[in-house]
Amino acid sequence: MIRAETNSAASKSRCSPPTSAPEEIFSYASSLPVRDDSICTAEELAKYSIIFTGKWSQTAFPKQYPLYRPPAQWSSMLGVTHSSDYSMWKKNEYASNGVRDFAEKGEAWVLMKEIEEAGEKIQSVHGIFSAPAISSGTGQTSTELEVRSRHPLVSFVVRIVPSPDWFVGIDSLNLCEGDHWVEEVSVDLFPYDAGTDSGFTFSSPNFATIPQDTVTEITCSSPSHPANSFYYPKLKILPPIAQVTMVKLKKNQLGLPIPHLNQPAKSNEILDTISETPLDCEVSQWSSWGLCRGPCRKPGTKIRTRFVLLHPANNGTPCPNLDEETGCEPDNCV
């Protein structure tokens, strides 16, 4: 847990050292599960606004950034408030059929059925919440959620669109701190692979993973393959692709509209907090040498070429020469 002085601290790297903070304002710099099974003795009911901020920009993630068919965007958010007896999804475990359908296609009805069944059988789910989709990679969407002392945990998923089966989310974040509810919490979100589709790029065709793999975090070096859309070998860590903030509502705020609902991101509010990710030029292997050409009994020349696989961006390494010439003895002189 990282205690932060301001809300903006959530944009810091997961490697940033902890700093001092007010007692009830927290910032978690990771989307890894945050669990605390201690007994909650806070007042029975609390309500929060939850604001999801997309930070998936071409500046921060220049490689293969989707510009059309479809452009970069976010699905609707689907989340639950629950007890420790329920888990929507968990890193290094297998995704349910509902999470698979949501991560691959954005279809929620199977996941909704799983949530409702868990609530009916073991009373582990208190409520379901959702927020509208965001039509671009950067922007905000928000809604309200309700937690109880017996159901203080929050989990949700948002699909990365387009993608094979990638999503962001939170697994079991506890909003109860012993005898009181946390006033505010921010979490930096990073991409996850649901383990059900083996596509490497945002626009990969369907390619089912058989047998199914577990849910894994996508990093700048894993999967370790140049074709992967998040592969940035020069980075130590990916910048956050999104962020979520939950703020406890005071009683006089209940029922009031949440500001910035599904509004496009303003550059001075969101994008300026993200450093540019350099993207180096990538070129193909050299072709075979061409024919040696030149006049008889004089030195000739031959040429080989290569082409650009990936153009540089954000002050990345520029492309090298795409053709090379060398001397030779002509076979067919002219």
Buried (B, 14 or more C-beta within 10 A) or exposed (E): EBBBEEBEBBBBEBEEEEEEBEEBBBBBBBBBBBEBEEEBEBEEEBBBBBBBBBBBBBBBBBBBBBEEEEEBBBBBBBBBBBBBEBBBBBEEEBBBEBBBBBBBEBBBEBBBEBBEEBBEEEBBBBBBBBBBBBBBBBBBBBBBBBBBBBBBBBBBBBBBBBBBBBBBBBBBBBBBBEEBBBBBBBBBBBBBBBBBBBBBBBEBEEEBBEEEBEBBBBBBBEBEEEEBBBBBEEBEEBBBBBBBBBBBBEEEEEEEEBEBEBEBBEEEEBBEBBEBBBBBBBBEEEEEBBEBBBEEEEEBEBBBBBEEEBEBBBEBEEBEEEEBEEEBEBEEEE
